[in-house]
Every structure is written in structure tokens, then in C-alpha cells.
Amino acid sequence: MTVHTTLPPPKGVGATAFFSGTYDEAIDMLVRTRDYLAGAGDKDCARLPQDHQKVFAFESLRLTSRLTRIMAWLLAQRAVHKGQMSIDEAMDEGFCLRTVPVCMECGSDIAHMPEGLRKLLGQSHRLYVRVSRLDDMVRRDRQPALPDTLIGR
């Protein structure tokens, strides 16, 4: 099932960093992850040896953590663009994506994981990195400009 949400065109601070396509992609990945983990993922995990089941559980948590952090950031940006949240509130460190190592890292033990999980992990990692770049861009845009005397002009 694909969910499509149309957002109003971005306005104001950080507008270039907000893309409704990324939001749609994140929602779609969230739905696909839910469907996999509640369906085929349960069956895939049950077929694994017990030590691999632990890795499956950890990597599933990594996957859902990534998607949760991505959605929180995108929803905060959406709220800013709708005037429901200030940009300063959205810049709270709780929304910063680069500071969450478990989401930035790729698991080293996933070679023995089912293909469905490996695929979702790869896609979620690429999306997380991309959205964290948007986060960096918005944060950079919010940095106060240095006075000319400090930058040697």
C-alpha cells in the first residue's frame, strides 16, 4: 500500500531543505517496514538460528529507530512550514539526526539476515543519510553570519 501526501509548497527559513517527495518516500518506507516486520519478517526471523534472531531483533530496532527519527524531523519541518512550530523549536537537539550513531551506522552482522530486512536496512540508511544532510543544511542556514572582521574581509 502506498500512501501519498501532498504538502503545501515550502515557505520561509529552510524552504530549500524541505521536499514533499522525501516525506512521501519516508511514509512509504514506514508502511513497507510495518508490513514486512508484522508479516514476512516474523516468518523470516523464526527460521533463523537463535543467535541470528538476536541480530534480526537489533537490526529491526535500528530500522524502526531510523524511520522514527526521520519522520520526527520531517514532521517538525512540516510544522515549521505550516506555522505550527518555530524554527528554533525544530532546531532542538532532539531533532538532530547526525547525533544518533545507531541510526548512522550500518550493521556489520547483516550478511546472514533475510533479504527483506537487508533491503529495508539499506534503503532506510540511504534515506537517513539524505535527510540528515537536509538537517545539516537547515542548521547551517540558521547559523549567524560571521562579521566581516572575523572572516578577513
DSSP file (Angstrom, degrees, kcal/mol; ACC not computed):
  #  RESIDUE AA STRUCTURE BP1 BP2  ACC     N-H-->O    O-->H-N    N-H-->O    O-->H-N    TCO  KAPPA ALPHA  PHI   PSI    X-CA   Y-CA   Z-CA
    1    1 A M              0   0    0      0, 0.0     2,-0.5     0, 0.0    30,-0.1   0.000 360.0 360.0 360.0 129.1    0.0    0.0    0.0
    2    2 A T        -     0   0    0     29,-0.1     2,-0.5    30,-0.0    26,-0.1  -0.916 360.0-157.2-108.5 130.2    1.4    3.4   -1.0
    3    3 A V        -     0   0    0     -2,-0.5     2,-0.5    21,-0.2    25,-0.2  -0.918   7.4-166.4-105.9 127.9    0.4    6.5    0.9
    4    4 A H        -     0   0    0     -2,-0.5     2,-0.5    23,-0.1    -2,-0.0  -0.966   5.0-175.9-117.4 128.5    0.8    9.8   -0.9
    5    5 A T        -     0   0    0     -2,-0.5     2,-0.6    15,-0.2    19,-0.1  -0.987  14.8-147.7-122.8 127.8    0.5   13.1    1.0
    6    6 A T        -     0   0    0     -2,-0.5    -2,-0.0    18,-0.0    15,-0.0  -0.844  16.0-162.1 -96.9 126.5    0.7   16.4   -0.8
    7    7 A L        -     0   0    0     -2,-0.6    13,-0.1     1,-0.1    71,-0.0  -0.745  25.5-103.0-103.8 153.3    2.3   19.2    1.2
    8    8 A P        -     0   0    0      0, 0.0     3,-0.1     0, 0.0    -1,-0.1  -0.342  55.4 -81.5 -66.1 157.1    2.0   22.9    0.5
    9    9 A P        -     0   0    0      0, 0.0    10,-0.1     0, 0.0     6,-0.0  -0.355  57.6-100.4 -59.5 139.5    5.0   24.5   -1.1
   10   10 A P        -     0   0    0      0, 0.0     2,-0.3     0, 0.0     5,-0.1  -0.265  43.5-171.7 -62.8 147.8    7.6   25.2    1.5
   11   11 A K        +     0   0    0      2,-0.1    71,-0.0    -3,-0.1     2,-0.0  -0.959  38.8   1.2-135.8 153.6    7.9   28.8    2.7
   12   12 A G  S >  S+     0   0    0     -2,-0.3     3,-1.7     2,-0.1    69,-0.1  -0.215 103.0  14.0  77.9-157.9   10.4   30.7    4.9
   13   13 A V  T 3  S+     0   0    0      1,-0.3    -2,-0.1     2,-0.1   125,-0.1  -0.257 130.6   9.3 -60.2 134.1   13.6   29.6    6.6
   14   14 A G  T >  S+     0   0    0    123,-0.1     3,-1.6   124,-0.1     4,-0.4   0.620  81.5 140.5  75.4  12.7   14.9   26.3    5.4
   15   15 A A  G X   +     0   0    0     -3,-1.7     3,-1.3     1,-0.3    -2,-0.1   0.863  67.8  56.0 -59.5 -37.2   12.5   26.1    2.5
   16   16 A T  G 3  S+     0   0    0      1,-0.3    -1,-0.3   121,-0.1    -3,-0.1   0.706 103.1  57.6 -68.6 -17.0   15.1   24.7    0.1
   17   17 A A  G <  S+     0   0    0     -3,-1.6     2,-0.6   117,-0.1    -1,-0.3   0.518  90.6  82.8 -90.1  -5.3   15.7   21.8    2.5
   18   18 A F    <   +     0   0    0     -3,-1.3     2,-0.5    -4,-0.4     3,-0.1  -0.879  52.4 175.5-108.7 122.3   12.1   20.5    2.6
   19   19 A F    >>  -     0   0    0     -2,-0.6     4,-1.5     1,-0.1     3,-0.7  -0.981  26.2-152.9-127.6 123.8   10.9   18.2   -0.1
   20   20 A S  H 3> S+     0   0    0     -2,-0.5     4,-2.6     1,-0.2   -15,-0.2   0.808  97.1  64.3 -64.9 -26.3    7.5   16.6   -0.1
   21   21 A G  H 3> S+     0   0    0      2,-0.2     4,-2.4     1,-0.2    -1,-0.2   0.877 100.7  50.6 -62.3 -36.9    8.9   13.7   -2.1
   22   22 A T  H <> S+     0   0    0     -3,-0.7     4,-2.5     2,-0.2    -1,-0.2   0.894 109.6  50.8 -66.9 -40.1   11.2   12.8    0.8
   23   23 A Y  H  X S+     0   0    0     -4,-1.5     4,-2.4     2,-0.2    -2,-0.2   0.937 111.4  47.5 -60.9 -47.5    8.2   12.9    3.1
   24   24 A D  H  X S+     0   0    0     -4,-2.6     4,-2.5     1,-0.2   -21,-0.2   0.901 111.6  50.9 -61.0 -41.6    6.2   10.6    0.8
   25   25 A E  H  X S+     0   0    0     -4,-2.4     4,-2.5     2,-0.2    -1,-0.2   0.906 110.1  49.5 -63.1 -42.1    9.2    8.3    0.5
   26   26 A A  H  X S+     0   0    0     -4,-2.5     4,-2.4     2,-0.2    -2,-0.2   0.911 111.2  48.8 -65.0 -42.4    9.5    8.1    4.3
   27   27 A I  H  X S+     0   0    0     -4,-2.4     4,-2.3     2,-0.2    -2,-0.2   0.936 111.9  49.5 -62.0 -45.7    5.8    7.3    4.7
   28   28 A D  H  X S+     0   0    0     -4,-2.5     4,-2.5     1,-0.2    -2,-0.2   0.913 112.1  47.7 -59.5 -43.9    6.0    4.6    2.1
   29   29 A M  H  X S+     0   0    0     -4,-2.5     4,-2.5     1,-0.2    -1,-0.2   0.876 109.4  54.1 -66.7 -36.5    9.1    3.1    3.7
   30   30 A L  H  X S+     0   0    0     -4,-2.4     4,-2.4     2,-0.2    -2,-0.2   0.922 111.0  45.3 -61.1 -44.9    7.4    3.2    7.1
   31   31 A V  H  X S+     0   0    0     -4,-2.3     4,-2.6     2,-0.2    -2,-0.2   0.921 113.7  49.0 -65.7 -45.1    4.4    1.3    5.7
   32   32 A R  H  X S+     0   0    0     -4,-2.5     4,-2.4     2,-0.2    -2,-0.2   0.881 111.8  49.8 -63.3 -37.6    6.6   -1.3    3.9
   33   33 A T  H  X S+     0   0    0     -4,-2.5     4,-3.1     2,-0.2     5,-0.3   0.936 110.7  48.9 -66.2 -46.4    8.6   -1.8    7.1
   34   34 A R  H  X S+     0   0    0     -4,-2.4     4,-2.1     1,-0.2    -2,-0.2   0.939 113.3  47.7 -56.9 -47.6    5.5   -2.3    9.2
   35   35 A D  H  X S+     0   0    0     -4,-2.6     4,-1.0     2,-0.2     5,-0.4   0.903 114.9  45.7 -62.4 -42.0    4.1   -4.8    6.7
   36   36 A Y  H ><>S+     0   0    0     -4,-2.4     5,-3.7    -5,-0.2     3,-0.6   0.963 114.3  45.8 -66.6 -51.1    7.4   -6.7    6.5
   37   37 A L  H 3<5S+     0   0    0     -4,-3.1    -1,-0.2     1,-0.3    -2,-0.2   0.831 117.3  44.3 -65.6 -31.4    8.1   -6.9   10.2
   38   38 A A  H 3<5S+     0   0    0     -4,-2.1    -1,-0.3    -5,-0.3    -2,-0.2   0.636 130.3  17.7 -85.6 -14.1    4.5   -7.9   11.0
   39   39 A G  T XX5S+     0   0    0     -4,-1.0     4,-1.4    -3,-0.6     3,-0.7   0.507 133.1  11.9-118.9 -99.1    4.3  -10.4    8.2
   40   40 A A  H 3>5S+     0   0    0     -5,-0.4     4,-3.1     1,-0.2     5,-0.2   0.817 121.8  62.4 -59.7 -33.0    7.2  -12.0    6.3
   41   41 A G  H 3><S+     0   0    0     -5,-3.7     4,-2.7    -6,-0.2    -1,-0.2   0.891 100.6  52.1 -62.5 -39.9    9.7  -10.7    8.8
   42   42 A D  H <> S+     0   0    0     -3,-0.7     4,-2.0    -6,-0.6    -1,-0.2   0.925 113.8  44.0 -59.7 -44.3    8.2  -12.7   11.6
   43   43 A K  H  X S+     0   0    0     -4,-1.4     4,-1.2     2,-0.2    -2,-0.2   0.908 113.2  50.9 -67.8 -42.4    8.4  -15.8    9.5
   44   44 A D  H  < S+     0   0    0     -4,-3.1     4,-0.4     1,-0.2     3,-0.4   0.920 111.6  48.1 -60.7 -43.8   12.0  -15.0    8.3
   45   45 A C  H >< S+     0   0    0     -4,-2.7     3,-1.4     1,-0.2    -1,-0.2   0.894 106.1  56.7 -64.7 -41.0   13.1  -14.4   11.9
   46   46 A A  H 3< S+     0   0    0     -4,-2.0    -1,-0.2     1,-0.3    -2,-0.2   0.788 104.0  54.8 -63.1 -27.3   11.6  -17.7   13.1
   47   47 A R  T 3< S+     0   0    0     -4,-1.2    -1,-0.3    -3,-0.4    -2,-0.2   0.585  92.5  93.0 -82.2 -10.1   13.6  -19.6   10.5
   48   48 A L  S <  S-     0   0    0     -3,-1.4     5,-0.1    -4,-0.4    65,-0.0  -0.484  87.2-100.1 -83.0 152.2   16.9  -18.1   11.8
   49   49 A P    >>  -     0   0    0      0, 0.0     4,-1.9     0, 0.0     3,-0.6  -0.322  43.8-103.2 -61.2 157.2   19.2  -19.8   14.4
   50   50 A Q  H 3> S+     0   0    0      1,-0.3     4,-1.4     2,-0.2     5,-0.1   0.859 120.9  52.2 -56.9 -41.3   18.8  -18.2   17.8
   51   51 A D  H 3> S+     0   0    0      1,-0.2     4,-1.1     2,-0.2    -1,-0.3   0.852 111.4  47.9 -66.6 -31.7   22.0  -16.1   17.7
   52   52 A H  H <> S+     0   0    0     -3,-0.6     4,-2.6     2,-0.2    -1,-0.2   0.773 103.2  62.5 -76.4 -27.0   20.9  -14.7   14.3
   53   53 A Q  H  X S+     0   0    0     -4,-1.9     4,-2.4     2,-0.2    -2,-0.2   0.864 101.3  52.6 -64.3 -34.4   17.4  -14.0   15.7
   54   54 A K  H  X S+     0   0    0     -4,-1.4     4,-2.4     2,-0.2    -1,-0.2   0.908 109.7  47.5 -66.3 -41.5   19.1  -11.6   18.2
   55   55 A V  H  X S+     0   0    0     -4,-1.1     4,-3.0     2,-0.2     5,-0.3   0.912 110.5  53.0 -64.4 -42.0   20.8   -9.8   15.3
   56   56 A F  H  X S+     0   0    0     -4,-2.6     4,-2.2     1,-0.2    -2,-0.2   0.922 110.0  48.1 -57.6 -45.5   17.5   -9.7   13.5
   57   57 A A  H  X S+     0   0    0     -4,-2.4     4,-1.9     2,-0.2    -2,-0.2   0.921 113.3  47.0 -63.6 -44.3   15.8   -8.1   16.5
   58   58 A F  H  X S+     0   0    0     -4,-2.4     4,-2.2     1,-0.2    -2,-0.2   0.932 113.7  47.1 -63.3 -45.6   18.6   -5.5   16.9
   59   59 A E  H  X S+     0   0    0     -4,-3.0     4,-2.5     1,-0.2    -1,-0.2   0.834 108.9  55.2 -68.6 -31.2   18.6   -4.6   13.2
   60   60 A S  H  X S+     0   0    0     -4,-2.2     4,-2.5    -5,-0.3    -1,-0.2   0.894 108.9  48.4 -64.4 -39.4   14.8   -4.3   13.3
   61   61 A L  H  X S+     0   0    0     -4,-1.9     4,-2.4     2,-0.2    -2,-0.2   0.882 110.0  51.4 -66.7 -38.5   15.2   -1.8   16.1
   62   62 A R  H  X S+     0   0    0     -4,-2.2     4,-2.5     2,-0.2    -2,-0.2   0.931 111.1  49.4 -61.5 -45.0   17.8    0.1   14.1
   63   63 A L  H  X S+     0   0    0     -4,-2.5     4,-2.2     1,-0.2    -2,-0.2   0.934 113.9  43.3 -60.1 -50.0   15.4    0.2   11.2
   64   64 A T  H  X S+     0   0    0     -4,-2.5     4,-2.4     1,-0.2    -1,-0.2   0.847 111.8  55.0 -69.5 -32.2   12.5    1.5   13.2
   65   65 A S  H  X S+     0   0    0     -4,-2.4     4,-2.6     2,-0.2     5,-0.2   0.932 108.4  49.0 -63.4 -45.2   14.7    4.0   15.0
   66   66 A R  H  X S+     0   0    0     -4,-2.5     4,-2.7     1,-0.2    -2,-0.2   0.950 113.8  45.3 -57.2 -49.9   15.9    5.4   11.7
   67   67 A L  H  X S+     0   0    0     -4,-2.2     4,-2.6     1,-0.2    -1,-0.2   0.877 112.2  51.3 -66.3 -37.1   12.4    5.7   10.4
   68   68 A T  H  X S+     0   0    0     -4,-2.4     4,-2.4     2,-0.2    -1,-0.2   0.931 112.8  45.5 -63.4 -45.7   11.1    7.2   13.7
   69   69 A R  H  X S+     0   0    0     -4,-2.6     4,-2.3     2,-0.2    -2,-0.2   0.906 113.3  50.3 -65.0 -42.3   13.9    9.9   13.7
   70   70 A I  H  X S+     0   0    0     -4,-2.7     4,-2.9    -5,-0.2     5,-0.2   0.948 112.6  46.1 -60.2 -49.1   13.3   10.7   10.0
   71   71 A M  H  X S+     0   0    0     -4,-2.6     4,-2.9     1,-0.2     5,-0.3   0.890 110.6  52.9 -64.6 -39.3    9.6   11.1   10.5
   72   72 A A  H  X S+     0   0    0     -4,-2.4     4,-2.0    -5,-0.2    -1,-0.2   0.926 112.8  45.0 -61.0 -43.4   10.0   13.2   13.6
   73   73 A W  H  X S+     0   0    0     -4,-2.3     4,-2.4     2,-0.2    -2,-0.2   0.941 114.8  47.0 -65.8 -47.1   12.4   15.5   11.7
   74   74 A L  H  X S+     0   0    0     -4,-2.9     4,-2.5     1,-0.2    -2,-0.2   0.902 112.7  49.3 -63.2 -40.8   10.2   15.7    8.6
   75   75 A L  H  X S+     0   0    0     -4,-2.9     4,-2.4    -5,-0.2    -1,-0.2   0.871 110.0  51.5 -67.0 -35.6    7.1   16.4   10.7
   76   76 A A  H  X S+     0   0    0     -4,-2.0     4,-2.1    -5,-0.3    -2,-0.2   0.925 111.4  47.4 -65.0 -43.0    8.9   19.1   12.6
   77   77 A Q  H  X S+     0   0    0     -4,-2.4     4,-2.4     1,-0.2    -2,-0.2   0.905 111.5  51.1 -63.7 -40.4    9.9   20.8    9.3
   78   78 A R  H  X S+     0   0    0     -4,-2.5     4,-1.3     1,-0.2    -1,-0.2   0.913 108.9  51.1 -62.1 -42.4    6.4   20.4    8.0
   79   79 A A  H  <>S+     0   0    0     -4,-2.4     5,-2.9     1,-0.2     6,-1.0   0.876 109.0  51.7 -63.5 -37.8    5.1   22.1   11.2
   80   80 A V  H ><5S+     0   0    0     -4,-2.1     3,-1.4     4,-0.2    -2,-0.2   0.940 109.5  49.0 -62.2 -46.8    7.5   25.0   10.7
   81   81 A H  H 3<5S+     0   0    0     -4,-2.4    -1,-0.2     1,-0.3    -2,-0.2   0.719 112.2  48.9 -69.3 -20.5    6.4   25.5    7.1
   82   82 A K  T 3<5S-     0   0    0     -4,-1.3    -1,-0.3    -5,-0.2    -2,-0.2   0.420 116.1-114.4 -95.3   0.5    2.7   25.5    8.3
   83   83 A G  T < 5S+     0   0    0     -3,-1.4    -3,-0.2    -4,-0.4    -2,-0.1   0.684  86.3 116.1  77.3  17.3    3.5   28.0   11.1
   84   84 A Q  S   <S+     0   0    0     -5,-2.9     2,-0.3    -6,-0.2    -4,-0.2   0.550  77.7  28.1 -94.0  -9.4    2.7   25.5   13.8
   85   85 A M  S    S-     0   0    0     -6,-1.0    -2,-0.2    -8,-0.1    -1,-0.2  -0.993  82.7-115.4-149.3 144.8    6.2   25.4   15.3
   86   86 A S     >  -     0   0    0     -2,-0.3     4,-1.9     1,-0.1     5,-0.2  -0.482  25.8-120.4 -79.0 155.6    9.0   27.9   15.4
   87   87 A I  H  > S+     0   0    0      1,-0.2     4,-1.3     2,-0.2    -1,-0.1   0.855 115.3  58.2 -62.7 -33.5   12.3   27.2   13.5
   88   88 A D  H  4 S+     0   0    0      1,-0.2    -1,-0.2     2,-0.2     3,-0.2   0.897 105.4  49.0 -64.1 -39.2   14.0   27.4   16.9
   89   89 A E  H >4 S+     0   0    0      1,-0.2     3,-1.4     2,-0.2    -1,-0.2   0.906 110.6  50.7 -64.4 -40.4   11.9   24.6   18.3
   90   90 A A  H 3< S+     0   0    0     -4,-1.9    -1,-0.2     1,-0.3    -2,-0.2   0.714 104.0  59.6 -70.6 -19.9   12.6   22.5   15.2
   91   91 A M  T 3< S+     0   0    0     -4,-1.3    -1,-0.3    -3,-0.2    -2,-0.2   0.377  75.8 131.3 -89.3   4.4   16.3   23.1   15.7
   92   92 A D  S X  S-     0   0    0     -3,-1.4     3,-2.3     1,-0.1     4,-0.4  -0.253  72.3-116.8 -53.3 143.2   16.2   21.5   19.1
   93   93 A E  G >  S+     0   0    0      1,-0.3     3,-1.1     2,-0.2     6,-0.2   0.741 111.0  73.3 -58.7 -23.0   19.0   18.9   19.5
   94   94 A G  G 3  S+     0   0    0      1,-0.3    -1,-0.3     3,-0.0    -2,-0.1   0.740  99.0  46.4 -63.3 -21.8   16.3   16.2   19.9
   95   95 A F  G <  S+     0   0    0     -3,-2.3    -1,-0.3    -5,-0.1     2,-0.3   0.516  83.8 116.0 -95.4  -7.2   15.7   16.5   16.2
   96   96 A C    <   -     0   0    0     -3,-1.1     3,-0.2    -4,-0.4    36,-0.1  -0.463  46.4-167.1 -68.4 126.7   19.3   16.5   15.2
   97   97 A L  S >  S+     0   0    0     -2,-0.3     3,-1.3     1,-0.2    -1,-0.2   0.803  76.7  64.3 -88.0 -30.3   20.0   13.4   13.1
   98   98 A R  T 3  S+     0   0    0      1,-0.3    -1,-0.2    34,-0.2     6,-0.1   0.689  92.6  66.2 -67.4 -17.9   23.8   13.3   13.0
   99   99 A T  T 3  S+     0   0    0     -3,-0.2    -1,-0.3    -6,-0.2    -2,-0.1   0.259  80.4  85.1 -91.2  13.9   24.0   12.8   16.8
  100  100 A V    X>  -     0   0    0     -3,-1.3     4,-1.6     1,-0.2     3,-1.3  -0.789  53.6-178.1-118.1  87.9   22.4    9.3   16.7
  101  101 A P  H 3> S+     0   0    0      0, 0.0     4,-2.5     0, 0.0    -1,-0.2   0.847  78.7  60.8 -56.5 -38.8   25.2    6.8   16.0
  102  102 A V  H 34 S+     0   0    0      1,-0.2   -36,-0.1     2,-0.2   -37,-0.1   0.816 110.6  42.5 -61.6 -28.1   22.9    3.7   15.9
  103  103 A C  H <4 S+     0   0    0     -3,-1.3    -1,-0.2    -6,-0.1    26,-0.1   0.807 114.7  48.9 -85.6 -31.8   21.0    5.2   13.0
  104  104 A M  H  < S+     0   0    0     -4,-1.6    -2,-0.2    -7,-0.1    -1,-0.1   0.818  99.9  79.7 -77.2 -30.9   24.1    6.5   11.1
  105  105 A E  S  < S-     0   0    0     -4,-2.5     2,-0.4    -5,-0.2    -5,-0.0  -0.362  73.6-134.5 -78.6 155.4   25.9    3.2   11.3
  106  106 A C        -     0   0    0     -2,-0.1     2,-0.1    19,-0.0    -2,-0.1  -0.903  31.7-108.3-104.0 139.1   25.4    0.1    9.1
  107  107 A G        -     0   0    0     -2,-0.4     3,-0.4     1,-0.1    -5,-0.0  -0.395  19.0-155.5 -66.5 141.2   25.2   -3.2   10.9
  108  108 A S  S    S+     0   0    0      1,-0.2     3,-0.3    -2,-0.1    -1,-0.1   0.622  87.4  58.1 -91.4 -14.2   28.2   -5.5   10.4
  109  109 A D  S >  S+     0   0    0      1,-0.2     3,-0.5     2,-0.1    -1,-0.2   0.052  73.0 101.5-103.2  25.1   26.3   -8.7   11.1
  110  110 A I  G >   +     0   0    0     -3,-0.4     3,-1.8     1,-0.2    -1,-0.2   0.517  49.4  92.8 -93.1  -1.3   23.6   -8.5    8.4
  111  111 A A  G 3  S+     0   0    0     -3,-0.3    -1,-0.2     1,-0.3    -2,-0.1   0.836  91.9  45.3 -58.3 -32.3   25.1  -10.8    5.8
  112  112 A H  G <  S+     0   0    0     -3,-0.5    -1,-0.3     2,-0.0    -2,-0.1   0.369  93.2 107.7 -92.8   4.6   23.1  -13.7    7.4
  113  113 A M  S <  S-     0   0    0     -3,-1.8   -60,-0.0     1,-0.1    -3,-0.0  -0.474  82.5 -89.7 -82.0 154.4   19.9  -11.7    7.6
  114  114 A P     >  -     0   0    0      0, 0.0     4,-2.4     0, 0.0     3,-0.4  -0.251  36.0-115.5 -60.8 150.1   16.9  -12.3    5.3
  115  115 A E  H  > S+     0   0    0      1,-0.2     4,-2.7     2,-0.2     5,-0.2   0.856 112.6  59.0 -57.3 -39.5   16.9  -10.3    2.1
  116  116 A G  H  > S+     0   0    0      1,-0.2     4,-1.9     2,-0.2    -1,-0.2   0.909 109.9  42.3 -58.9 -43.9   13.8   -8.4    3.0
  117  117 A L  H  > S+     0   0    0     -3,-0.4     4,-2.7     2,-0.2    -2,-0.2   0.924 113.5  51.9 -69.3 -44.9   15.4   -7.0    6.1
  118  118 A R  H  X S+     0   0    0     -4,-2.4     4,-2.3     1,-0.2    -2,-0.2   0.901 110.0  50.0 -58.5 -41.0   18.7   -6.3    4.4
  119  119 A K  H  X S+     0   0    0     -4,-2.7     4,-2.5     2,-0.2    -1,-0.2   0.934 112.4  45.8 -64.0 -47.0   16.9   -4.4    1.6
  120  120 A L  H  X S+     0   0    0     -4,-1.9     4,-2.7    -5,-0.2     5,-0.2   0.877 111.4  53.2 -64.6 -37.7   14.9   -2.2    4.1
  121  121 A L  H  X S+     0   0    0     -4,-2.7     4,-2.2     2,-0.2    -1,-0.2   0.924 111.0  46.3 -62.5 -44.3   18.1   -1.6    6.1
  122  122 A G  H  X S+     0   0    0     -4,-2.3     4,-2.2    -5,-0.2    -2,-0.2   0.927 114.9  45.9 -64.3 -45.4   19.9   -0.4    3.1
  123  123 A Q  H  X S+     0   0    0     -4,-2.5     4,-2.3     1,-0.2    -2,-0.2   0.908 113.5  49.0 -64.8 -41.8   17.0    1.8    1.9
  124  124 A S  H  X S+     0   0    0     -4,-2.7     4,-2.7    -5,-0.2    -1,-0.2   0.876 110.1  51.9 -67.9 -35.7   16.5    3.3    5.4
  125  125 A H  H  X S+     0   0    0     -4,-2.2     4,-2.6    -5,-0.2     5,-0.2   0.935 110.4  47.5 -65.6 -45.3   20.2    4.1    5.8
  126  126 A R  H  X S+     0   0    0     -4,-2.2     4,-2.1     1,-0.2    -2,-0.2   0.913 114.8  46.7 -61.6 -42.2   20.3    5.9    2.4
  127  127 A L  H  X S+     0   0    0     -4,-2.3     4,-2.8     2,-0.2     5,-0.2   0.912 111.7  51.2 -65.4 -42.4   17.2    7.9    3.4
  128  128 A Y  H  X S+     0   0    0     -4,-2.7     4,-2.6     1,-0.2    -2,-0.2   0.923 111.0  47.6 -61.7 -44.8   18.5    8.6    6.8
  129  129 A V  H  X S+     0   0    0     -4,-2.6     4,-1.6     2,-0.2    -1,-0.2   0.917 113.0  49.2 -62.4 -43.0   21.8    9.9    5.4
  130  130 A R  H  X S+     0   0    0     -4,-2.1     4,-1.6    -5,-0.2    -2,-0.2   0.925 113.6  44.6 -63.4 -45.4   19.9   12.1    2.9
  131  131 A V  H  X S+     0   0    0     -4,-2.8     4,-2.6     1,-0.2    -1,-0.2   0.857 109.2  56.8 -69.5 -34.1   17.6   13.6    5.5
  132  132 A S  H  X S+     0   0    0     -4,-2.6     4,-2.5    -5,-0.2    -1,-0.2   0.843 104.5  53.4 -66.3 -30.1   20.5   14.2    7.9
  133  133 A R  H  X S+     0   0    0     -4,-1.6     4,-2.5     2,-0.2    -1,-0.2   0.893 108.1  49.7 -67.0 -39.3   22.1   16.2    5.1
  134  134 A L  H  X S+     0   0    0     -4,-1.6     4,-2.7     2,-0.2    -2,-0.2   0.921 110.2  51.0 -62.2 -42.6   18.9   18.2    4.9
  135  135 A D  H  X S+     0   0    0     -4,-2.6     4,-2.7     1,-0.2    -2,-0.2   0.933 110.4  48.7 -59.3 -46.6   19.1   18.7    8.6
  136  136 A D  H  X S+     0   0    0     -4,-2.5     4,-2.8     1,-0.2    -1,-0.2   0.907 110.9  51.4 -59.1 -42.1   22.7   19.8    8.3
  137  137 A M  H  X S+     0   0    0     -4,-2.5     4,-2.3     2,-0.2    -2,-0.2   0.926 111.3  46.1 -62.6 -46.0   21.7   22.3    5.6
  138  138 A V  H  X S+     0   0    0     -4,-2.7     4,-1.1     1,-0.2    -1,-0.2   0.915 114.0  49.1 -63.3 -42.9   18.9   23.8    7.6
  139  139 A R  H  X S+     0   0    0     -4,-2.7     4,-0.6    -5,-0.2     3,-0.3   0.899 110.5  50.3 -65.1 -40.2   21.1   24.0   10.7
  140  140 A R  H >< S+     0   0    0     -4,-2.8     3,-1.1     1,-0.2    -1,-0.2   0.905 107.6  53.9 -62.4 -41.6   23.9   25.7    8.6
  141  141 A D  H 3< S+     0   0    0     -4,-2.3    -1,-0.2     1,-0.2    -2,-0.2   0.767 106.6  53.4 -63.4 -25.0   21.4   28.2    7.2
  142  142 A R  H 3< S+     0   0    0     -4,-1.1    -1,-0.2    -3,-0.3    -2,-0.2   0.582  83.0 108.0 -87.7 -10.8   20.4   29.1   10.8
  143  143 A Q  S << S-     0   0    0     -3,-1.1     2,-0.1    -4,-0.6     3,-0.1  -0.465  80.3-110.5 -67.0 135.1   24.0   29.8   11.9
  144  144 A P        -     0   0    0      0, 0.0    -1,-0.1     0, 0.0     2,-0.1  -0.415  36.5-107.0 -65.6 141.6   24.5   33.6   12.4
  145  145 A A        -     0   0    0      1,-0.1     3,-0.1    -2,-0.1    -3,-0.0  -0.415  33.5-115.0 -67.8 142.6   26.8   35.1    9.7
  146  146 A L        -     0   0    0     -2,-0.1    -1,-0.1     1,-0.1     5,-0.1  -0.587  34.5-104.9 -76.9 139.7   30.3   36.0   10.9
  147  147 A P    >>  -     0   0    0      0, 0.0     3,-1.8     0, 0.0     4,-0.9  -0.317  31.1-111.8 -60.7 149.7   31.1   39.7   10.9
  148  148 A D  T 34>S+     0   0    0      1,-0.3     5,-2.2     2,-0.2     3,-0.4   0.802 116.4  62.2 -54.0 -32.7   33.4   40.7    8.1
  149  149 A T  T 345S+     0   0    0      1,-0.2    -1,-0.3     3,-0.2     3,-0.3   0.775 103.7  49.2 -67.4 -25.1   36.2   41.5   10.6
  150  150 A L  T <45S+     0   0    0     -3,-1.8    -1,-0.2     1,-0.2    -2,-0.2   0.702 110.3  48.6 -86.4 -20.2   36.2   37.8   11.7
  151  151 A I  T  <5S-     0   0    0     -4,-0.9    -1,-0.2    -3,-0.4    -2,-0.2   0.307 116.0-107.3-104.9   9.3   36.4   36.3    8.2
  152  152 A G  T   5       0   0    0     -4,-0.4    -3,-0.2    -3,-0.3    -4,-0.1   0.784 360.0 360.0  79.0  28.7   39.2   38.6    7.0
  153  153 A R      <       0   0    0     -5,-2.2    -4,-0.2    -6,-0.1    -5,-0.1   0.429 360.0 360.0 -99.6 360.0   37.4   40.9    4.6
